[in-house]
Amino acid sequence: MTFEEIKQQDEQNIMQTYGRFQLALVSGHGATAVDCTGKEYIDFTSGIGVNSLGYCDAKWTQAVSQQAATLQHTSNLYYNPVQTKLAETLCKLTGFSKVFFGNSGAEANECAIKLARKYSADQYGEARSEIVTLQNSFHGRTVTTLAATGQDGFHANFQPLTTGFSYAETNIESVKACVNANTCAVFIELIQGEGGVLPLEPEFVKELASFCKERDILLMVDEVQTGVGRTGALYCYQNYGIVPDVITSAKGLGGGLPIGACLCAERLAGVMSAGMHGSTFGGNPVVCAGALAVLERIGNKDFMAEVKAKGKYFTDKLTAMDEIEFVRGMGMMLGAKLKAGTAKEIAQKCAENGLLVLTAKDMLRFLPPLTIRYEEIDKGLKILKETIG
């Protein structure tokens, strides 16, 4: 099919909820995507942080293919060894006690919200159900995770949203002002990705962890975008020297297949019982096989050190560009502020020139595959330099 045929088919049959770039991707290898005309693109997006091993990694593809040919799906009414192995691997790597599998970051966050409210209802009564999130946060697009999102722009047109959320500024005084006798949890992103690639200050995060612990308020960290090696640690909370009560994971965990995971500490292990939560496709064996291949590849210190080194290399190269005002982020989750032009305009021009980049507010956002080679970084940055120069 030609691009125009694909575009027409999209416009006639798909709800127009996406502001698409004018290209149609049909294949990929490593950090290179290929469109329907055969044009190649260096991909600094990895499907918004999903393709952690790049396109069609050989071992990932083999694991997924073998599982699809063995057992593609089974109900969660039955045990499945691929699912249990993934759960064990995640718990061993993180130190968390239990995991629930869903299909997306929003589902993982829904589970975290239910877990926090159930724990507090058991311990203190059902009135203790309110959750504090941060202004400028993003937690998903369901009615409840939209309510958790601290950006008014996402709330418009979808009222009434789920109640019980308040939004603090990113400082401990503001959080304290939002917390009351009915607060059961504080839910944060350590780097606000959709909010402009904004890392939280380490001092604030440590103060918050202590504050929550003193009051038996659950500290929950949304690691949907920051997790699975993206920031140079398996999960970003490890960079901050804290241990949350709950973390959520998705995106890069599946390596390209839909997955969500909610992990909890030992003291929360028995909060949810049979019938209280569920997911038809959560923990699907094919998806779990892909996630195991991802963790086998990245779940070690050497790989994390490589991500940090590539992130520094990427940051230094961006910072050296006269057209860029500043760079912020962590590991391979980076944002760059342009001195001139809008991020959206530059992202569109980059695509025309063979480079895929993201935006977040007024920032260019970069989430390349964790396996990207230095020569691919150089090639992509050369295109970026020529585009903004």
DAZI-V711810 format. One record per helix or strand. SS is the DSSP state (H for helix, E for strand). FROM is the first residue (numbers start at 1). TO is the last residue. If there is no record, write none. Layout:
ss=SS from=FROM to=TO
ss=SS from=FROM to=TO
This chain:
ss=H from=3 to=13
ss=E from=25 to=30
ss=E from=32 to=35
ss=E from=40 to=43
ss=H from=46 to=49
ss=E from=55 to=55
ss=H from=58 to=68
ss=H from=81 to=94
ss=E from=98 to=102
ss=H from=105 to=124
ss=E from=130 to=135
ss=H from=143 to=148
ss=E from=150 to=150
ss=H from=152 to=155
ss=E from=165 to=168
ss=H from=172 to=178
ss=E from=183 to=188
ss=E from=191 to=192
ss=E from=198 to=199
ss=H from=202 to=215
ss=E from=218 to=222
ss=H from=237 to=240
ss=E from=246 to=249
ss=H from=251 to=253
ss=E from=260 to=264
ss=H from=266 to=268
ss=H from=285 to=298
ss=H from=301 to=319
ss=E from=324 to=330
ss=E from=333 to=338
ss=H from=343 to=352
ss=E from=355 to=356
ss=E from=358 to=360
ss=E from=363 to=366
ss=H from=374 to=388
